[in-house]
Amino acid sequence: MKTLIKNANVVSHSTNGIKNIVIEDKIISKIAEDEIEEKFDKIIDTGGKTLIPGIIDMHVHLREPGFEHREDLESGLKAALHGGITLVGVMPNTEPAIDNPFLVEYLKLKSEKLNLAKLLPIGSVTKNREGKELTDMLAMGEKGVIAFSDDGNPVEDSCIMLKALQLSKKIGLPIINHCEVKELSRNGHVREGYYSKHYGIEGIPDIAESVMVARDIELAKYCKTHVHIAHLSTKASVDLIRKTKKEGVMVTSEVTHNHLLFTDKDLSDYSTNKKVNPPLPTQKDQLELLKGLQEGVIDIIVTDHAPYSKKEKQVEFQSAPYGISGVETLLSSLILLSQKYDINFIDLIKKVTYYPAKIFGIENVGDIKEGYFADLVILDTEKFWVVDELSLLSKGKNTPFLGERLPGVVEKTFVEGEIKYDIG
């Protein structure tokens, strides 16, 4: 199968501007400015619409096995494609947890059979994510996990975290830690500050995050190995990582699009679709997150896609579970961020394509370049779509964007040259 994508406004790390792209045998075989006079099985004229690399979302909860009423692999991967995401890093907080090579193999085989977006399992650090005993990280590494995490829980025991980092260094894969000191956060539901008091909701102090970020930095420094800090939400954490990067320590980090667009002030409606862990930031924290993102202190943007059933979220705020469904709103959020804060759109695209691939060592994806896999997205940045229960393909409708009109419509999503999503 030989496909030509014509007149595409390419936005990527290596290639930009109006280009013609040839896809052959899953691969981008040619990129040219001039018209290509060859025979093709399929020609797609984009008419100048935007073409980006397939998005890589390295923080996704697909809930299978165990919580299929919230999401399953099929619904989650279809939702990802709808959002222009072609590769997901799947967190292990399932039931049972992804804490052994057999479950890693299960996820890989099932996702391959579904043949939708690509899936990279993330194995748990400790058995059943209980923080007491290390898993067989080596065996899971051999089966193809991309990283290790107990996400949803921190690795609280510093001795266990130290041993995990030492082992991950030998394996050559990073630890992704959910940084939360639960003794400091256990009674809270939102970020501690003016609005937690104003809305009468118990707050979580920012040190609940930054104390563990500081610990992980010191452990990474001691082990001379890579730790990745999940879903940053505070100025204090950004400051710590900024200082650490200047020292050359192997620390990377991420932020979600929701933490860049919503703050604790937005909780005035007490919507459980805005209840997330870590909690939405204060305005001061959010500005520092944006600054850190533009400086390169924060390396990538993720969704932390955490779908829940309507029944689970339709309770009072304090009783609701933490989590936002996010894979279908990420790309539109990047457009909003570019417009609202005058950030170059290409810089934001690289935060969800080129840099995730680079940080996690995923080869031949995350860029539009000859020889790379044809994981591509045709995007109409001039059109809008309404976020509602019908337009969302995920089982989880728990997004703060519900009812909103968002910019950026994904028209086609290619995975290794095959169209996996087509708006029709």
MARLUMKOL-127508 format. One line per 2 residues: number of its first residue (from 1); for each residue x negated, y, z negated of N, C-alpha, C. Coordinates in steps of 0.1 Angstrom, whole numbers, plus 5000, padded with zeros to 4 digits. Atoms other than C-alpha are relative to their C-alpha. Layout:
N
NUM) X:Y:Z:X:Y:Z:X:Y:Z; ...
This chain:
424
1) 4992:4988:5000:5000:5000:5000:4991:5012:5000; 5008:4988:4999:4986:5033:5011:5009:5012:5000
3) 4990:4989:5002:5003:5065:4999:4992:5013:5001; 5005:4986:5000:4997:5102:5006:5009:5009:4992
5) 4993:4989:5007:5007:5129:4982:4995:5013:5006; 5004:4988:4993:5007:5161:5002:5004:5013:4992
7) 4998:4986:5005:5005:5198:4992:5003:5001:4985; 4998:5000:5015:5002:5192:4955:4991:5010:4993
9) 5008:4990:5008:4991:5219:4931:4994:4993:4989; 5007:5009:5009:4966:5198:4912:4995:5008:4988
11) 5005:4994:5013:4959:5207:4875:4994:4988:4993; 5007:5011:5007:4932:5185:4860:4986:5005:4996
13) 5013:4997:5004:4897:5185:4846:4991:5002:5012; 5010:5000:4989:4878:5178:4878:5006:5007:5013
15) 4995:4995:4987:4902:5189:4906:5012:5010:4997; 4990:4990:5002:4924:5220:4908:5003:5007:5014
17) 4996:4994:4988:4944:5238:4935:5008:4991:5009; 4992:5008:4991:4964:5227:4965:4992:4989:5007
19) 5008:5012:4995:4952:5192:4975:5009:4990:5007; 4993:5012:4995:4962:5161:4995:4993:4988:4993
21) 5006:5011:5008:4957:5129:4975:5004:4987:5007; 4997:5013:4994:4954:5094:4990:4998:4989:4989
23) 5000:5011:5010:4962:5064:4968:4999:4987:5008; 5002:5013:4995:4950:5029:4978:4996:4990:4990
25) 5004:5011:5009:4950:4997:4958:4998:5005:4985; 4999:4995:5014:4959:5015:4925:4991:5012:4997
27) 5010:4990:5002:4931:5040:4930:5002:5013:5008; 5001:4988:4992:4927:5076:4941:4988:4999:5009
29) 5012:5003:4991:4906:5070:4972:4995:5012:5007; 5004:4988:4993:4905:5105:4987:5007:5012:4995
31) 4994:4987:5003:4911:5141:4977:4995:5010:5010; 5004:4990:4990:4911:5168:5004:5009:5012:5000
33) 4993:4988:4998:4921:5203:5011:5007:5000:5013; 4994:5000:4986:4927:5198:5048:5009:4988:5001
35) 4991:5011:4997:4954:5176:5063:4993:4987:5003; 5007:5013:4998:4945:5139:5064:5008:4993:5011
37) 4994:5006:4989:4952:5123:5097:4997:4985:5000; 5001:5015:5001:4956:5086:5088:5014:4994:5000
39) 4987:5007:5001:4984:5060:5088:5003:4997:4985; 4996:5003:5014:5003:5057:5055:5013:4993:4999
41) 4988:5007:5003:5029:5034:5041:5011:5009:4994; 4990:4991:5006:5045:5063:5022:4993:5014:4999
43) 5005:4986:5001:5041:5101:5023:5010:5007:4991; 4992:4992:5010:5053:5123:4995:4995:5015:5001
45) 5004:4985:4999:5053:5161:5002:5006:5007:4988; 4995:4994:5012:5055:5178:4969:5004:5015:5002
47) 4996:4986:4997:5060:5213:4985:4994:5009:4990; 5008:4991:5008:5034:5228:4962:5003:4998:4985
49) 4998:5003:5014:5047:5213:4930:4988:4995:4992; 5012:5003:5008:5023:5206:4901:4998:4984:5000
51) 5004:5014:5002:5004:5173:4900:4990:4999:4989; 5010:5001:5011:4987:5163:4868:4997:4985:4998
53) 5002:5014:5004:4970:5132:4855:5011:4995:4991; 4991:5006:5010:4992:5108:4836:4996:5004:4986
55) 5003:4996:5014:4994:5119:4800:4996:4988:4992; 5005:5010:5009:4976:5099:4774:5004:5004:4986
57) 4996:4997:5014:4994:5099:4740:4995:4990:4990; 5007:5010:5008:4972:5083:4714:5007:4999:4986
59) 4993:5001:5013:4998:5085:4685:5015:4998:5002; 4987:5003:4997:5030:5067:4692:5005:4988:4991
61) 4994:5011:5007:5053:5045:4671:5011:4994:5008; 4989:5007:4992:5073:5020:4692:5008:4990:4993
63) 4991:5007:5010:5087:5002:4662:5002:4985:5002; 4999:5014:4998:5084:4967:4677:4987:4993:4996
65) 4988:5007:5005:5083:4942:4660:5006:5006:4987; 4994:4998:5013:5107:4946:4632:5011:5011:4999
67) 4991:4988:5001:5125:4980:4638:5006:5003:5013; 4995:4998:4987:5140:4975:4672:5013:5008:5001
69) 4988:4991:5000:5172:4994:4662:4995:5015:5002; 5005:4987:4998:5150:5025:4663:4994:5002:5014
71) 5007:5000:4987:5129:5017:4694:4995:4986:5003; 5008:5012:4996:5115:4988:4713:4991:5003:5011
73) 5010:4997:4990:5087:4985:4738:5006:5005:5013; 4994:4996:4987:5110:4988:4768:5006:5014:4999
75) 4994:4987:5001:5130:5018:4756:4989:5011:4998; 5011:4991:5003:5098:5035:4743:4992:5003:5012
77) 5009:4998:4988:5077:5030:4774:5008:5007:5011; 4992:4993:4990:5106:5041:4797:5001:5015:4996
79) 5000:4987:5004:5109:5072:4776:4987:5008:5002; 5013:4994:4998:5072:5078:4778:4998:5004:5015
81) 5000:4997:4986:5074:5076:4816:5008:5013:5004; 4991:4989:4998:5103:5101:4816:4992:5013:4996
83) 5008:4988:5005:5079:5125:4797:4987:5001:5007; 5013:4998:4993:5050:5120:4821:4989:4993:4993
85) 5011:5007:5008:5031:5097:4797:4998:4987:5007; 5003:5013:4994:5014:5068:4814:4992:4990:4992
87) 5008:5009:5009:4993:5054:4785:5003:5005:4986; 4997:4997:5014:5002:5052:4748:4991:4991:4991
89) 5007:5007:5010:4982:5043:4718:5010:4997:4989; 4989:5004:5008:5006:5023:4696:4996:4997:4986
91) 5004:5001:5014:5004:5026:4658:5006:4987:4994; 4997:5013:5005:5006:4994:4637:5011:4999:4989
93) 4991:5001:5012:5033:5003:4611:5013:4994:5005; 4989:5008:4996:5057:4976:4623:5003:4990:4989
95) 4997:5011:5010:5072:4946:4604:5001:4987:5008; 5013:4999:5007:5050:4926:4604:4991:5011:5006
97) 5010:4991:4995:5022:4951:4607:4991:4994:5010; 5010:5005:4990:4998:4948:4636:4986:4998:4993
99) 5012:5002:5008:4971:4934:4614:4992:4987:5003; 5007:5012:4997:4959:4903:4632:5000:4999:5016
101) 5001:5001:4985:4948:4893:4668:5012:4994:5007; 4988:5006:4993:4980:4873:4675:5010:5011:5003
103) 4990:4989:4997:5002:4904:4672:4994:5010:5010; 5006:4991:4990:4977:4925:4692:5003:4994:5014
105) 4998:5007:4988:4980:4898:4719:5015:5001:5004; 4986:4999:4997:5018:4899:4716:5004:5013:5007
107) 4997:4987:4995:5020:4936:4722:4994:5002:5015; 5006:4999:4987:4996:4934:4752:5008:4992:5010
109) 4993:5009:4990:5014:4905:4769:5013:5005:5003; 4987:4995:4998:5048:4920:4764:5000:5013:5008
111) 5001:4988:4992:5038:4954:4777:4996:4997:5015; 5004:5004:4987:5021:4938:4807:5012:4994:5008
113) 4988:5006:4994:5053:4918:4814:5010:5011:5004; 4991:4989:4997:5074:4950:4812:4996:5008:5012
115) 5005:4993:4988:5051:4967:4837:5005:5014:5001; 4996:4986:5000:5059:5002:4827:4988:5009:4997
117) 5012:4992:5004:5036:5027:4810:4990:4990:4993; 5010:5009:5006:5003:5012:4798:4999:5002:4985
119) 5000:5000:5015:4999:5003:4761:4986:4995:4995; 5012:5004:5007:4968:5002:4739:5003:4998:4986
121) 4997:5002:5014:4974:4986:4705:4989:5007:4991; 5009:4995:5010:4959:5002:4674:5002:4990:4988
123) 4999:5010:5011:4952:4976:4647:4999:5006:4986; 5000:4994:5014:4958:4982:4610:4986:4997:4994
125) 5012:5001:5007:4928:4987:4588:5000:4990:4989; 4999:5010:5011:4941:4967:4558:5012:4991:5003
127) 4989:5010:4998:4964:4937:4557:5013:5006:4995; 4987:4995:5002:5000:4947:4559:5000:5015:4997
129) 5001:4986:5003:4988:4983:4556:5002:5003:4986; 4998:4998:5015:4988:4979:4518:4988:5006:4994
131) 5012:4993:5005:4953:4994:4514:4992:4992:4990; 5006:5008:5010:4940:4964:4494:4989:4991:5006
133) 5010:5009:4995:4921:4941:4517:4999:5003:5015; 5002:4997:4986:4905:4947:4551:5005:4989:5009
135) 4996:5009:4990:4919:4930:4582:4988:4994:5007; 5011:5006:4992:4898:4909:4606:4999:5010:5012
137) 5001:4989:4990:4889:4941:4625:4992:4995:5012; 5008:5005:4989:4863:4923:4646:5009:4992:5010
139) 4991:5009:4992:4889:4897:4659:5010:5009:5008; 4991:4991:4993:4913:4925:4668:4993:5008:5010
141) 5008:4993:4990:4886:4944:4685:4997:4992:5012; 5002:5009:4988:4879:4914:4707:5012:4998:5008
143) 4987:5001:4993:4916:4913:4716:5004:5012:5007; 4998:4988:4992:4915:4948:4728:5007:5012:4993
145) 4995:4988:5006:4926:4973:4702:4991:5012:5003; 5008:4988:4996:4915:5008:4709:4995:5008:4988
147) 5004:4994:5012:4912:5019:4673:5006:4993:4988; 4994:5006:5012:4922:5011:4637:5006:5011:4991
149) 4993:4990:5008:4947:5029:4614:5010:4993:4991; 4989:5004:5009:4971:5023:4585:5011:5010:5001
151) 4992:4989:4999:4991:5052:4598:5014:4998:4995; 4988:5001:5009:5022:5060:4578:4996:4999:4986
153) 5007:5000:5013:4999:5053:4549:4986:5004:5002; 5015:4998:5000:4964:5066:4542:4993:4988:4995
155) 5008:5010:5006:4936:5043:4534:4995:5007:4987; 5002:4992:5012:4936:5056:4498:4987:4996:4992
157) 5012:5004:5007:4908:5035:4483:4987:5003:5007; 5012:4995:4993:4875:5052:4491:4990:4989:5003
159) 5010:5011:4997:4855:5020:4488:5005:4992:5012; 4995:5007:4988:4878:5002:4513:4998:5008:5013
161) 5002:4991:4989:4876:5032:4536:4985:5000:5005; 5014:5001:4997:4838:5031:4534:4997:4987:5007
163) 5003:5013:4993:4837:4994:4543:5006:5000:5014; 4994:5000:4987:4861:5000:4571:4992:5008:5010
165) 5008:4991:4991:4840:5028:4586:4987:4993:5004; 5012:5008:4997:4809:5006:4583:5002:4989:5011
167) 4997:5011:4991:4826:4978:4601:5004:5006:5014; 4996:4994:4988:4842:5001:4627:4988:5005:5008
169) 5012:4996:4993:4807:5014:4635:4994:4988:5008; 5006:5012:4994:4795:4979:4643:5008:4996:5012
171) 4991:5004:4989:4826:4972:4665:4999:5011:5011; 5000:4989:4990:4823:5006:4682:5013:5007:5003
173) 4986:4994:4999:4859:5018:4676:5002:5009:4988; 4998:4991:5011:4871:5047:4655:5011:4996:4990
175) 4989:5001:5009:4892:5047:4624:5009:5013:5002; 4991:4989:5000:4923:5070:4627:5007:5001:4986
177) 4994:5000:5013:4933:5081:4592:5011:5010:4998; 4989:4992:5004:4966:5095:4580:4996:5006:4987
179) 5006:4994:5012:4952:5120:4555:5011:5006:4991; 4990:4996:5010:4975:5123:4525:4997:4994:4987
181) 5002:5005:5014:4969:5121:4488:5014:4999:4994; 4986:5002:5003:5002:5106:4478:5004:5004:4986
183) 4997:4994:5014:4999:5116:4441:5003:5014:5001; 4997:4985:4998:5001:5152:4454:5012:5002:5008
185) 4989:4998:4991:5028:5147:4479:5013:4993:4997; 4989:5010:5002:5051:5121:4464:5014:5006:4997
187) 4987:4995:5003:5079:5144:4452:5005:5011:5010; 4996:4990:4990:5079:5168:4482:5006:4996:5012
189) 4993:5003:4987:5097:5170:4515:4996:5010:5011; 5004:4990:4990:5084:5202:4532:4987:5006:4995
191) 5012:4994:5005:5053:5223:4530:5003:5010:4989; 4998:4991:5012:5050:5241:4497:4996:5015:5005
193) 5002:4986:4996:5053:5279:4501:5013:5008:4998; 4988:4991:5002:5078:5308:4503:5013:4993:5004
195) 4988:5006:4995:5103:5288:4524:5004:4988:4992; 4995:5011:5009:5103:5257:4502:5007:5005:4988
197) 4993:4994:5012:5113:5279:4473:5013:5006:5005; 4988:4993:4995:5137:5299:4494:5011:4990:5003
199) 4990:5010:4996:5155:5268:4507:5003:4990:4989; 4998:5009:5011:5153:5250:4474:4997:4986:5002
201) 5005:5014:4997:5134:5220:4486:4986:4998:4994; 5013:5002:5006:5105:5205:4467:4989:5000:5011
203) 5011:4998:4990:5072:5214:4485:4988:4990:4998; 5012:5008:5001:5041:5194:4493:4988:5010:5002
205) 5012:4991:4999:5008:5214:4487:4991:4997:5012; 5009:5002:4989:4984:5218:4516:4988:4991:4996
207) 5011:5008:5005:4957:5201:4494:5003:4985:5001; 4997:5015:4999:4976:5168:4497:4994:4995:5013
209) 5007:5004:4988:4961:5168:4532:4985:5002:5000; 5014:4995:4998:4928:5187:4530:4991:4992:4990
211) 5009:5008:5010:4915:5167:4499:4995:4987:5007; 5004:5012:4994:4916:5135:4519:4992:5002:5013
213) 5009:4996:4988:4902:5152:4551:4986:5002:4996; 5014:4998:5005:4872:5163:4530:4994:4987:4997
215) 5005:5013:5003:4868:5128:4517:4995:4992:5012; 5003:5008:4988:4869:5112:4552:4988:5006:5007
217) 5012:4993:4994:4844:5138:4565:4987:4995:4993; 5012:5004:5008:4819:5129:4537:4997:4985:5003
219) 5002:5014:4997:4824:5092:4544:4994:4998:5014; 5005:5001:4987:4819:5096:4581:4985:5005:5001
221) 5013:4995:5000:4788:5117:4575:4990:4990:4994; 5009:5010:5007:4774:5090:4551:4998:4988:5009
223) 5001:5012:4991:4781:5062:4576:4995:5003:5014; 5004:4996:4986:4771:5082:4607:5009:4993:5010
225) 4991:5006:4991:4802:5070:4624:5012:5009:5003; 4989:4992:4995:4834:5082:4641:5013:4998:4992
227) 4986:5000:5006:4866:5091:4621:5008:5010:5008; 4990:4991:4993:4896:5106:4638:5011:5004:4990
229) 4990:4996:5010:4919:5127:4616:5013:5002:5007; 4986:4999:4994:4956:5123:4625:5007:5012:4996
231) 4990:4989:5001:4982:5150:4629:4996:5011:4989; 5004:4989:5009:4965:5180:4613:5012:5010:4998
233) 4989:4991:5002:4989:5205:4597:4996:5013:4992; 5004:4989:5009:4969:5230:4575:4988:5007:5004
235) 5012:4992:4997:4944:5258:4578:4988:4994:4993; 5011:5005:5008:4923:5242:4551:4993:4988:5007
237) 5005:5012:4992:4919:5210:4572:4992:5005:5012; 5007:4995:4988:4910:5230:4603:4987:5006:4996
239) 5012:4994:5004:4884:5250:4584:4989:4989:4997; 5010:5010:5003:4868:5218:4571:4994:4993:5012
241) 5005:5007:4988:4866:5202:4605:4991:5009:5009; 5008:4990:4993:4853:5234:4621:4985:5000:4994
243) 5013:5000:5006:4824:5234:4596:4992:4987:5003; 5006:5013:4998:4818:5197:4600:4995:4998:5014
245) 5004:5002:4986:4816:5198:4638:4987:5008:5003; 5013:4992:4998:4789:5225:4636:4988:4992:4995
247) 5011:5008:5005:4769:5200:4616:4997:4987:5008; 5003:5011:4991:4772:5174:4643:5006:4987:4995
249) 4994:5012:5005:4793:5149:4623:5010:4995:5010; 4991:5006:4990:4814:5124:4644:5014:5000:4995
251) 4986:4998:5005:4848:5138:4634:5008:5006:5012; 4991:4995:4990:4876:5143:4659:5014:5001:4994
253) 4987:4998:5006:4912:5154:4653:5011:5003:5010; 4988:4999:4991:4947:5158:4667:5010:5009:4993
255) 4988:4992:5005:4978:5180:4663:5012:4996:5009; 4988:5003:4992:5014:5173:4674:5005:5013:5006
257) 4993:4988:4994:5033:5197:4697:5010:5006:4991; 4990:4994:5009:5060:5200:4671:4994:5009:4989
259) 5007:4992:5010:5035:5214:4646:4995:5014:5006; 5004:4988:4993:5025:5240:4672:5011:5009:5003
261) 4989:4992:4996:5060:5252:4679:5010:5003:4989; 4990:4998:5011:5080:5249:4647:4992:5002:4987
263) 5006:4997:5013:5072:5262:4612:5011:4997:4989; 4991:5003:5011:5087:5257:4577:5012:5010:5000
265) 4989:4991:4999:5109:5288:4584:5011:4995:5007; 4990:5006:4991:5128:5268:4610:5009:4990:4993
267) 4992:5009:5008:5142:5246:4582:5013:5006:4994; 4988:4994:5006:5170:5270:4574:5013:4993:5003
269) 4988:5008:4997:5195:5246:4590:5000:4987:4993; 5002:5013:5008:5182:5217:4568:5002:4988:5010
271) 4999:5011:4990:5181:5196:4600:4990:4989:4997; 5009:5011:5002:5167:5162:4593:4991:4996:5012
273) 5009:5002:4988:5153:5162:4629:4988:5008:4999; 5012:4993:5002:5127:5186:4616:4992:4995:4988
275) 5007:5006:5012:5117:5165:4586:4989:4990:5006; 5012:5008:4995:5082:5151:4594:4989:5000:4990
277) 5011:5001:5009:5051:5140:4577:4987:4999:5008; 5000:4988:5009:5029:5160:4575:5011:5010:5003
279) 4989:4990:4998:5055:5187:4570:4997:5011:5010; 5002:4989:4991:5060:5215:4595:4992:5011:4992
281) 5009:4991:5006:5033:5242:4588:5006:5014:4997; 4997:4986:5002:5036:5277:4574:4995:5007:5013
283) 5005:4993:4988:5031:5304:4600:4985:5002:5000; 5015:4998:5001:4996:5311:4587:4993:4987:5004
285) 5006:5012:4996:4987:5274:4591:5002:4998:5015; 4997:5003:4986:5003:5272:4625:4990:5009:5009
287) 5009:4991:4992:4982:5302:4638:4986:4994:4999; 5013:5006:5001:4951:5284:4625:4999:4987:5009
289) 5000:5012:4991:4961:5252:4643:4998:5004:5014; 5001:4995:4986:4965:5271:4675:4986:5005:5003
291) 5014:4995:4999:4931:5288:4670:4991:4988:5001; 5008:5012:4999:4915:5255:4663:5001:4992:5012
293) 4998:5007:4987:4930:5239:4694:4993:5007:5011; 5006:4992:4989:4917:5267:4716:4985:5000:4998
295) 5015:5000:5002:4882:5266:4700:4994:4986:5002; 5006:5014:4999:4879:5228:4704:4998:4993:4987
297) 5001:5006:5013:4880:5222:4667:5010:4988:4999; 4990:5010:4999:4912:5202:4673:4998:4995:5015
299) 5004:5006:4987:4904:5178:4702:5012:4997:5009; 4989:5005:4992:4938:5165:4714:5013:5003:4994
301) 4986:4999:5004:4975:5169:4713:5007:4987:5001; 4992:5012:4999:4998:5140:4705:5014:5002:4996
303) 4986:4998:5004:5035:5134:4698:5003:4995:4986; 4996:5007:5012:5035:5112:4667:5014:4995:5002
305) 4987:5004:4996:5066:5098:4684:5005:4990:4989; 4994:5008:5012:5087:5084:4654:5015:5000:5001
307) 4985:5000:4998:5122:5075:4666:5007:4993:4988; 4991:5006:5010:5150:5067:4641:5014:5000:5006
309) 4986:5001:4996:5186:5057:4645:5007:5012:4995; 4992:4988:5004:5212:5084:4642:5005:4998:4985
311) 4995:5003:5014:5226:5067:4610:4989:5003:4990; 5011:4997:5010:5192:5069:4593:4997:5015:4998
313) 5002:4986:5001:5189:5106:4600:5012:5008:4995; 4988:4993:5004:5225:5115:4592:5002:4999:4985
315) 4999:5000:5014:5219:5119:4555:4995:5014:4995; 5005:4988:5005:5210:5148:4532:4985:5001:5002
317) 5014:4998:4996:5175:5163:4539:4991:4992:4991; 5010:5007:5009:5158:5149:4508:5000:4985:5001
319) 4999:5014:4999:5170:5114:4515:4996:4995:5014; 5003:5004:4987:5161:5114:4552:4986:4995:5002
321) 5014:5004:4997:5131:5095:4566:4992:5011:5008; 5008:4990:4993:5102:5115:4580:4998:4995:5015
323) 5004:5004:4986:5097:5115:4618:5008:5007:5010; 4995:4993:4989:5104:5132:4651:4998:4991:5013
325) 5002:5007:4987:5110:5115:4685:4994:5010:5009; 5007:4990:4993:5086:5132:4708:4994:4998:5014
327) 5007:5002:4987:5073:5115:4740:5007:5007:5012; 4993:4993:4988:5100:5132:4762:4999:5015:5000
329) 5001:4986:5001:5094:5167:4750:4986:5006:5000; 5014:4995:5001:5056:5169:4749:4997:5009:5012
331) 5004:4993:4988:5051:5181:4785:5007:5014:5001; 4993:4987:5000:5078:5208:4783:4994:5009:4989
333) 5006:4992:5011:5062:5219:4750:4987:5006:5004; 5013:4995:4995:5029:5224:4767:5003:5013:5008
335) 4996:4988:4992:5046:5248:4791:5004:5011:4991; 4996:4990:5010:5062:5266:4762:4989:5007:4993
337) 5012:4995:5007:5029:5269:4744:4992:5009:5009; 5008:4991:4991:5012:5283:4775:5007:5013:5002
339) 4993:4987:4998:5039:5309:4779:5000:5009:4988; 4999:4992:5012:5043:5319:4743:4987:5005:4995
341) 5013:4996:5005:5006:5321:4734:4990:5004:5010; 5009:4996:4989:4991:5329:4768:4988:4991:5000
343) 5011:5010:4999:4970:5297:4767:5001:4994:5014; 5001:5006:4986:4958:5284:4801:5006:4986:5000
345) 4993:5013:4999:4980:5255:4811:4990:4989:5003; 5010:5011:4997:4950:5235:4824:4993:4996:4987
347) 5007:5004:5012:4934:5237:4790:5009:4991:4991; 4991:5009:5007:4965:5222:4774:5001:4986:5006
349) 5000:5013:4993:4967:5195:4801:4988:4992:4996; 5012:5008:5003:4932:5185:4793:5000:4994:4986
351) 4999:5005:5014:4941:5181:4756:5009:4987:5000; 4992:5012:4999:4965:5153:4767:4996:4990:5011
353) 5004:5009:4989:4946:5137:4795:4985:4998:4999; 5015:5002:4999:4908:5142:4798:4994:4997:4986
355) 5007:5001:5013:4899:5146:4761:5004:4987:4993; 4997:5013:5006:4919:5116:4748:4992:4988:5006
357) 5008:5010:4994:4902:5094:4774:4986:5000:4996; 5014:4999:5004:4868:5107:4765:4998:4996:4986
359) 5002:5003:5015:4872:5104:4727:5002:4985:4998; 4997:5014:5003:4886:5069:4728:4994:4990:5010
361) 5008:5009:4991:4864:5056:4756:5008:4993:5010; 4991:5007:4990:4892:5048:4781:4995:5004:5014
363) 5007:4997:4988:4876:5046:4815:5010:5002:5012; 4993:4998:4987:4889:5059:4849:5015:5005:4998
365) 4987:4993:5002:4920:5077:4835:4998:5014:4994; 5001:4987:5006:4928:5112:4823:4995:5011:5009
367) 5005:4990:4991:4916:5130:4854:5005:4997:5014; 4997:5002:4986:4924:5134:4891:4986:5001:5007
369) 5014:5002:4995:4892:5122:4907:4999:4988:5008; 5002:5011:4991:4882:5099:4935:4994:4988:4992
371) 5005:5012:5007:4877:5063:4921:5008:4998:4987; 4992:5002:5013:4901:5069:4891:5013:4994:5003
373) 4987:5005:4998:4933:5051:4886:5010:5011:5004; 4990:4990:4995:4963:5068:4903:5011:5000:4990
375) 4990:4997:5011:4981:5076:4870:5003:5015:5001; 4997:4987:4995:4998:5107:4882:5014:5004:4996
377) 4987:4994:5003:5028:5130:4874:5003:5012:5009; 4995:4989:4993:5047:5152:4898:5009:5008:4992
379) 4992:4992:5009:5061:5181:4878:5005:5013:5006; 4994:4987:4996:5084:5209:4887:5001:5010:4988
381) 5001:4991:5012:5074:5237:4863:5011:5011:5001; 4991:4989:4998:5101:5260:4877:5014:4996:4996
383) 4987:5005:5004:5131:5237:4868:5001:4998:4985; 4997:5002:5014:5147:5232:4834:5009:4988:4998
385) 4991:5011:5003:5164:5203:4817:5005:5002:4986; 4994:4998:5013:5187:5201:4787:4998:4987:4992
387) 5002:5012:5009:5177:5178:4758:5012:4996:4993; 4988:5005:5007:5207:5158:4748:4999:4985:4999
389) 5001:5015:5003:5215:5122:4738:5001:4992:5013; 4999:5007:4987:5222:5113:4775:4987:5002:5007
391) 5012:4998:4993:5190:5128:4789:4988:4993:4994; 5011:5007:5006:5167:5112:4764:5002:4985:5002
393) 5000:5015:4997:5158:5076:4773:4996:4992:4987; 5003:5007:5013:5144:5068:4738:5012:4997:4992
395) 4989:5003:5009:5167:5052:4713:5001:5011:4989; 5000:4990:5010:5156:5079:4689:5003:5014:5006
397) 4995:4987:4995:5175:5112:4695:4996:5011:4990; 5003:4991:5011:5159:5128:4664:4989:5010:5004
399) 5009:4990:4996:5142:5158:4679:5006:5014:4997; 4995:4986:5003:5144:5195:4669:5004:5007:5013
401) 4997:4994:4987:5148:5203:4706:5014:4996:5005; 4986:5005:4996:5183:5186:4707:5009:5012:5003
403) 4991:4989:4995:5206:5209:4727:4993:5012:5006; 5007:4989:4994:5178:5231:4740:4998:4998:5015
405) 5003:5000:4986:5171:5240:4776:4984:5002:5001; 5014:5000:4999:5134:5232:4783:4994:5001:5014
407) 5006:4999:4987:5111:5241:4812:4992:4987:5003; 5008:5011:4995:5094:5214:4833:5007:4987:5001
409) 4993:5013:4997:5111:5185:4850:4990:4991:5007; 5009:5011:4994:5091:5153:4856:5008:4994:5012
411) 4993:5006:4988:5101:5142:4892:4995:4986:5002; 5005:5013:4998:5078:5112:4895:4989:4997:4991
413) 5012:5005:5008:5054:5092:4873:4995:4988:5006; 5007:5011:4994:5029:5069:4889:4991:4993:4989
415) 5010:5007:5008:5010:5042:4870:4993:4991:5010; 5009:5007:4991:4981:5028:4890:5007:4999:5014
417) 4995:4999:4986:4997:5040:4923:5015:4996:5002; 4986:5004:4999:5032:5026:4916:5009:5010:4993
419) 4990:4991:5006:5062:5049:4910:5008:4993:4989; 4993:5006:5011:5075:5039:4876:5012:5008:4994
421) 4988:4992:5003:5098:5068:4870:5002:5010:5012; 4997:4992:4988:5116:5087:4898:5014:5006:4996
423) 4988:4993:5003:5142:5114:4891:5011:4997:5011; 4991:5003:4990:5158:5104:4924:5004:5012:5009
